[in-house]
Amino acid sequence: MFKNSYKLLFLITLISGTLITISSTSWFGAWMGLEINLLSFIPLMMNTNNLLSSEASLKYFLTQALASSILLFGVIFFFMLSNWSNNLMINYTNLLISSALLLKSGAAPFHFWFPSVMEGLTWNNSLILMTWQKIAPLMLLSYCLNLNFFVIIIMSSILIGSLGGLNQTSLRKLMSFSSINHLGWMLAAMMNSENMWLIYFSFYSFLSFTIVFLFNNFKLFNINQMFGLFNGNSVMKFLMFLSLLSLGGLPPFMGFMPKWLVIESLIDMNMFFLLTFMVTFTLITLFFYMRICYAAFLLNHNENNWNFKSSYFNKNFFLSLFFTFFSIFGLIMINIIYWLF
């Protein structure tokens, strides 16, 4: 990423834009931070080796510019109505601001741009889009909570995130629908407390980083590439698929930890229908991860009779081993630390 010095500059301004937004005391300052963040990310998206990068950057710019204009209009309208006693209009304005922020973060039903933009990005940029680019909109969204509206968005995000990934062969689109599903869980965590969604987001960011590091290291972009990979290194193949299951939230792994916290908070809030809906459709997300693992391990696995020295045992292999270890055994380690201290 840093072969060109301008990319380092834009990465610094990207981080600065988000920090301006989350530390701002006014809506205008928050909007300004979002614009700096947007205009910094577009040059990072450009890649001469990928023909889809220009299309992806244009889609991203148009969508984010639309969301920014709706947000600014909503904020101005909100301050115009603040002297009135018409609560209904203020609620509608609140919904307008929330919708603009949900469009920026890629939550369903405002998700239409997210998978197609992800398809045109490199893995490094995909990771930024899935994690860092969500911080500012979600932080602003936590200031304007509307319980009934949030429940609808949560249900649609989890439904579309689960069903959308079933017929995908591209790993980037698969990760994008997974991100939409996780965004539904983050919004559910946000309804409980400010800290809860930040904890969920931290776990999700680490697990996404682990998966993207593996995909980028071995240059994987489609499901069929995973079937013939690691024929001489079954350990790495096993660790990769366990990390995928961890991201899906299978109980023995670390990915289940944030979901566990959200499930407990929803039970405390007596939102049993929403909880049942979320768990049921998240199982579908887990299904399309397990489908890849099952096919790659049992149906398409083969090993060479002549095992030459593997090229996978390099520094990246040990880094992958390090990250996947925490992804797989994180929940057990957290429980041990909790009981010790």
C-alpha positions as CSV (number, residue, x, y, z in Angstrom):
1,M,0.0,0.0,0.0
2,F,2.9,2.4,0.8
3,K,4.9,2.2,-2.4
4,N,3.6,5.6,-3.2
5,S,4.0,8.4,-0.6
6,Y,0.7,10.0,-1.4
7,K,-1.1,6.9,-0.1
8,L,0.5,7.3,3.3
9,L,-0.7,11.0,3.3
10,F,-4.2,10.0,2.4
11,L,-4.2,7.3,5.0
12,I,-3.3,9.9,7.7
13,T,-6.0,12.2,6.5
14,L,-8.5,9.2,6.4
15,I,-7.7,8.5,10.1
16,S,-7.9,12.3,10.9
17,G,-11.3,12.6,9.3
18,T,-12.7,9.9,11.5
19,L,-11.1,11.4,14.6
20,I,-12.5,14.8,13.8
21,T,-16.0,13.3,13.5
22,I,-16.0,11.3,16.7
23,S,-14.5,14.2,18.7
24,S,-16.7,16.9,17.3
25,T,-19.1,18.8,19.5
26,S,-21.3,20.0,16.6
27,W,-23.1,18.3,13.7
28,F,-21.3,20.6,11.3
29,G,-17.9,19.5,12.6
30,A,-19.0,15.8,12.4
31,W,-20.1,16.4,8.7
32,M,-16.8,18.0,7.9
33,G,-14.9,15.0,9.4
34,L,-17.0,12.6,7.3
35,E,-16.2,14.6,4.1
36,I,-12.4,14.6,4.8
37,N,-12.7,10.8,5.5
38,L,-14.5,10.3,2.2
39,L,-12.2,12.3,0.0
40,S,-9.2,10.6,1.6
41,F,-10.4,7.1,0.9
42,I,-11.2,7.5,-2.8
43,P,-7.5,7.9,-3.9
44,L,-6.6,4.9,-1.8
45,M,-9.2,2.8,-3.7
46,M,-7.6,3.5,-7.1
47,N,-5.6,0.5,-8.3
48,T,-4.2,0.2,-11.8
49,N,-4.1,-3.6,-11.6
50,N,-7.8,-3.9,-11.0
51,L,-10.2,-2.8,-13.7
52,L,-13.1,-2.5,-11.3
53,S,-11.4,0.0,-9.0
54,S,-12.5,3.1,-11.0
55,E,-16.1,1.8,-11.0
56,A,-16.0,1.0,-7.3
57,S,-14.6,4.4,-6.4
58,L,-17.2,6.2,-8.4
59,K,-20.0,4.2,-6.8
60,Y,-18.6,4.9,-3.4
61,F,-18.2,8.6,-4.0
62,L,-21.8,9.0,-5.4
63,T,-23.4,7.0,-2.5
64,Q,-21.4,8.8,0.2
65,A,-22.0,12.2,-1.3
66,L,-25.7,11.5,-1.4
67,A,-25.6,10.4,2.2
68,S,-23.6,13.5,3.3
69,S,-26.1,15.8,1.5
70,I,-29.1,14.1,3.2
71,L,-27.3,14.3,6.6
72,L,-26.5,18.0,6.2
73,F,-30.1,18.7,5.0
74,G,-31.5,16.7,8.0
75,V,-29.3,18.6,10.5
76,I,-30.3,22.0,9.1
77,F,-33.9,21.0,9.2
78,F,-33.6,19.7,12.7
79,F,-32.2,23.1,13.9
80,M,-35.0,24.9,12.1
81,L,-37.6,22.8,13.9
82,S,-35.9,22.9,17.3
83,N,-37.9,26.1,18.3
84,W,-41.2,24.3,17.4
85,S,-43.1,22.0,19.7
86,N,-44.0,19.6,16.9
87,N,-42.4,16.3,18.1
88,L,-43.7,14.4,15.1
89,M,-41.6,16.5,12.6
90,I,-38.5,16.3,14.9
91,N,-38.9,12.5,14.9
92,Y,-39.1,12.5,11.1
93,T,-35.9,14.6,11.0
94,N,-34.2,12.2,13.4
95,L,-35.1,9.3,11.0
96,L,-33.7,11.3,8.1
97,I,-30.4,11.8,9.9
98,S,-30.3,8.1,11.0
99,S,-31.1,6.9,7.4
100,A,-28.2,9.0,6.0
101,L,-25.8,7.5,8.6
102,L,-27.0,4.0,7.9
103,L,-26.5,4.6,4.1
104,K,-22.9,5.6,4.9
105,S,-22.2,2.5,7.0
106,G,-23.9,0.1,4.5
107,A,-26.7,-1.3,6.6
108,A,-29.7,-2.9,4.9
109,P,-31.9,-1.8,3.3
110,F,-29.3,0.9,2.3
111,H,-26.7,-1.7,1.4
112,F,-27.1,-1.7,-2.4
113,W,-23.7,-0.1,-3.0
114,F,-21.6,-2.1,-0.5
115,P,-21.1,-5.6,-2.2
116,S,-20.4,-4.1,-5.6
117,V,-17.9,-1.6,-4.2
118,M,-16.1,-4.4,-2.2
119,E,-15.8,-6.4,-5.4
120,G,-13.6,-3.7,-6.9
121,L,-11.2,-3.2,-4.0
122,T,-8.0,-4.9,-2.9
123,W,-8.1,-6.8,0.4
124,N,-6.3,-4.0,2.3
125,N,-8.9,-1.5,1.1
126,S,-11.7,-4.0,1.8
127,L,-10.6,-4.3,5.4
128,I,-10.6,-0.5,5.8
129,L,-14.1,-0.3,4.3
130,M,-15.4,-3.1,6.5
131,T,-13.9,-1.7,9.8
132,W,-12.5,1.8,10.0
133,Q,-15.0,3.4,7.6
134,K,-17.9,2.3,9.9
135,I,-16.6,3.9,13.1
136,A,-17.7,7.5,12.4
137,P,-21.2,6.8,11.1
138,L,-21.9,4.3,13.9
139,M,-20.6,6.8,16.5
140,L,-23.0,9.5,15.2
141,L,-25.8,7.0,14.9
142,S,-25.5,6.2,18.6
143,Y,-26.4,9.9,19.3
144,C,-29.8,9.6,17.7
145,L,-31.3,6.3,18.8
146,N,-34.8,5.4,17.7
147,L,-35.9,2.0,19.1
148,N,-38.6,1.1,16.6
149,F,-36.7,2.2,13.6
150,F,-33.6,0.4,14.8
151,V,-35.4,-2.9,15.2
152,I,-36.5,-2.8,11.5
153,I,-33.0,-2.0,10.4
154,I,-31.5,-4.8,12.5
155,M,-33.9,-7.4,11.2
156,S,-33.4,-6.3,7.5
157,S,-29.6,-6.2,7.9
158,I,-29.5,-9.7,9.4
159,L,-31.9,-11.1,6.8
160,I,-30.1,-9.6,3.8
161,G,-26.7,-10.3,5.2
162,S,-27.6,-14.0,5.7
163,L,-29.5,-14.7,2.5
164,G,-27.3,-12.5,0.3
165,G,-24.2,-14.6,0.9
166,L,-25.8,-17.9,0.0
167,N,-25.3,-17.7,-3.8
168,Q,-21.9,-15.9,-3.8
169,T,-18.7,-17.4,-5.2
170,S,-16.6,-14.2,-4.7
171,L,-14.9,-14.1,-1.3
172,R,-15.1,-10.3,-1.2
173,K,-18.9,-10.3,-1.7
174,L,-19.1,-13.0,0.9
175,M,-17.3,-10.9,3.4
176,S,-19.4,-7.9,2.5
177,F,-22.7,-9.7,3.2
178,S,-21.1,-11.0,6.4
179,S,-20.3,-7.4,7.3
180,I,-23.9,-6.4,6.8
181,N,-25.0,-9.2,9.1
182,H,-22.5,-8.2,11.8
183,L,-23.7,-4.6,11.4
184,G,-27.2,-5.7,12.5
185,W,-25.6,-7.2,15.6
186,M,-23.7,-4.0,16.3
187,L,-26.9,-2.0,16.1
188,A,-28.6,-4.4,18.5
189,A,-25.6,-3.9,20.9
190,M,-26.0,-0.1,20.4
191,M,-29.6,-0.3,21.8
192,N,-28.2,-1.6,25.1
193,S,-25.2,0.6,25.8
194,E,-22.5,2.8,24.2
195,N,-19.7,0.4,25.3
196,M,-21.4,-2.8,24.0
197,W,-21.2,-2.0,20.3
198,L,-17.6,-0.8,20.7
199,I,-16.7,-4.2,22.2
200,Y,-18.5,-6.0,19.4
201,F,-16.8,-3.8,16.8
202,S,-13.4,-4.5,18.3
203,F,-13.9,-8.2,18.2
204,Y,-15.3,-8.0,14.6
205,S,-12.4,-5.9,13.5
206,F,-9.8,-8.3,14.8
207,L,-11.5,-11.4,13.3
208,S,-11.9,-9.6,9.9
209,F,-8.2,-8.6,10.0
210,T,-7.2,-12.2,10.6
211,I,-9.3,-13.5,7.7
212,V,-8.3,-10.7,5.3
213,F,-4.6,-11.2,6.3
214,L,-4.9,-14.8,5.2
215,F,-6.8,-14.1,2.0
216,N,-4.3,-11.3,1.0
217,N,-1.3,-13.4,1.9
218,F,-2.4,-16.3,-0.3
219,K,-4.1,-14.1,-3.0
220,L,-7.5,-15.6,-2.6
221,F,-10.5,-14.0,-4.3
222,N,-12.9,-16.8,-5.2
223,I,-14.2,-19.9,-3.4
224,N,-12.8,-22.4,-5.9
225,Q,-9.2,-21.1,-5.2
226,M,-9.6,-22.4,-1.6
227,F,-10.3,-26.0,-2.7
228,G,-6.9,-26.6,-4.3
229,L,-4.9,-24.5,-1.8
230,F,-2.7,-25.9,1.0
231,N,-2.5,-29.4,-0.5
232,G,0.9,-29.7,1.2
233,N,0.0,-27.8,4.3
234,S,-3.2,-29.1,5.9
235,V,-2.6,-27.2,9.1
236,M,-2.8,-23.8,7.4
237,K,-6.0,-24.9,5.6
238,F,-7.5,-26.1,8.9
239,L,-6.6,-22.8,10.7
240,M,-8.1,-20.7,7.9
241,F,-11.4,-22.5,8.0
242,L,-11.6,-22.4,11.8
243,S,-11.0,-18.6,11.6
244,L,-14.0,-18.4,9.1
245,L,-16.1,-20.3,11.6
246,S,-15.0,-18.0,14.4
247,L,-16.1,-15.0,12.3
248,G,-19.5,-16.7,11.8
249,G,-19.8,-17.0,15.6
250,L,-19.6,-20.7,16.3
251,P,-19.5,-21.1,20.1
252,P,-16.1,-22.6,21.0
253,F,-14.3,-19.8,19.1
254,M,-13.7,-16.1,20.0
255,G,-16.3,-14.9,17.5
256,F,-19.0,-16.2,19.8
257,M,-17.9,-13.9,22.6
258,P,-19.5,-10.6,21.4
259,K,-22.6,-12.4,20.2
260,W,-22.9,-13.9,23.7
261,L,-22.8,-10.4,25.2
262,V,-25.5,-9.1,22.8
263,I,-27.7,-12.1,23.4
264,E,-27.5,-11.5,27.2
265,S,-28.3,-7.8,26.8
266,L,-31.3,-8.5,24.6
267,I,-32.6,-11.0,27.2
268,D,-32.3,-8.3,29.9
269,M,-34.3,-6.0,27.6
270,N,-37.0,-8.7,27.1
271,M,-36.6,-8.5,23.3
272,F,-37.1,-12.2,22.8
273,F,-38.6,-12.1,19.3
274,L,-35.8,-10.0,17.9
275,L,-33.2,-12.2,19.6
276,T,-34.8,-15.4,18.1
277,F,-34.9,-13.8,14.6
278,M,-31.2,-12.7,14.9
279,V,-29.9,-16.1,16.1
280,T,-31.9,-18.0,13.5
281,F,-30.7,-16.0,10.5
282,T,-27.2,-15.8,11.8
283,L,-27.1,-19.6,11.6
284,I,-27.6,-19.2,7.8
285,T,-24.5,-17.1,7.7
286,L,-22.7,-19.8,9.6
287,F,-24.1,-22.3,7.1
288,F,-22.4,-20.6,4.1
289,Y,-19.1,-20.6,5.9
290,M,-19.5,-24.3,6.8
291,R,-20.4,-25.1,3.2
292,I,-17.0,-23.8,2.1
293,C,-15.2,-25.7,4.9
294,Y,-17.0,-28.9,4.3
295,A,-16.4,-28.9,0.5
296,A,-12.7,-27.9,0.8
297,F,-11.9,-30.5,3.5
298,L,-14.0,-33.5,2.5
299,L,-15.0,-33.3,-1.1
300,N,-12.1,-31.5,-2.9
301,H,-9.1,-32.3,-0.6
302,N,-6.2,-34.1,-2.1
303,E,-2.5,-34.4,-1.2
304,N,0.5,-35.0,-3.4
305,N,2.5,-38.2,-3.1
306,W,5.7,-36.2,-3.5
307,N,5.9,-33.6,-0.7
308,F,8.5,-31.1,-1.6
309,K,9.6,-28.4,0.8
310,S,6.6,-26.1,1.3
311,S,6.8,-22.5,0.4
312,Y,4.2,-21.6,3.0
313,F,6.6,-21.7,6.0
314,N,7.8,-18.1,5.9
315,K,7.3,-15.1,8.2
316,N,3.7,-14.7,6.9
317,F,2.9,-18.3,7.9
318,F,4.0,-17.7,11.5
319,L,2.1,-14.3,11.6
320,S,-1.0,-16.2,10.3
321,L,-0.5,-18.8,12.9
322,F,-0.3,-16.1,15.6
323,F,-3.5,-14.3,14.6
324,T,-5.5,-17.5,14.0
325,F,-4.5,-18.8,17.4
326,F,-6.2,-15.9,19.1
327,S,-9.2,-16.1,16.8
328,I,-9.7,-19.8,17.6
329,F,-8.7,-20.0,21.3
330,G,-9.6,-16.4,22.3
331,L,-12.9,-17.4,24.1
332,I,-11.1,-20.1,26.2
333,M,-8.3,-17.6,27.1
334,I,-10.8,-14.9,28.1
335,N,-12.6,-17.4,30.4
336,I,-9.4,-18.6,32.0
337,I,-8.2,-14.9,32.6
338,Y,-11.7,-14.1,34.1
339,W,-11.6,-17.0,36.5
340,L,-8.0,-16.3,37.5
341,F,-8.5,-12.6,38.2
